[in-house]
Amino acid sequence: MSAHALYVTAAYAITALVLAGLIGWILLDQRARKRELAELEAAGVKRRSDRTGTAKP
């Protein structure tokens, strides 16, 4: 394998690893935020968007 092909392969591999890490981080963060929202809703905290009867400007 030539030096150029090795460089290109390594660049693609590093990029794939970084993207996989970012996707994993986003999915874990999403689960954490959903869990926090569920805890808040269980404690009786309501979302502003769930209010009924309020006029929107």
N, C-alpha and C positions, 0 to 999 in steps of 0.2 A: 504494500500500500504506500502510495507516495505521501510526501509530507503534506501536500495540499489536501489530499483526500482525508488524511488523518485530522488535519485542522478543521475541515468542514464537518466531519463526523462528530468531533468533539464539541464543536459549536452547537450543532443540532441537539446533541445529547444534553448539554448543559441547559439549553433553552427548554427542552422537554421537561427536565427535572425542575426548573424554576416554575414553569407553568403548572406542573402537577402540584408543587408545593403551594402555590397561590390558590389553586382550586380547592385543595384540601383545607387550607386556612379559612377560605370563604365558607365552605360547608360546615366546618366546626363552629365558626362564629355565628352562622345562621342558626344552628341548633341551640347555641347558648342564648341568643336573642329571643328565640321562640320560647325557651324555657323561662326566661325572665318575664316575658309577657304573660305566660300562663300563671306564673306566681303572682304577678301584680293583679291580674283579673280575678284570681282566686281570693285575693285579699280585699277585693271590692273596688279596686281602682278601675275607673272606666276611661275609655279613649274619648278624646274630644270629638272625633269623627262619628262616634256612636250616639251622640246626643240627638234626641228627637225634639221637634218643635222649635228649633232655633232657626231664625231667619239668616240666610246667607247674604252678605252684602253684594 
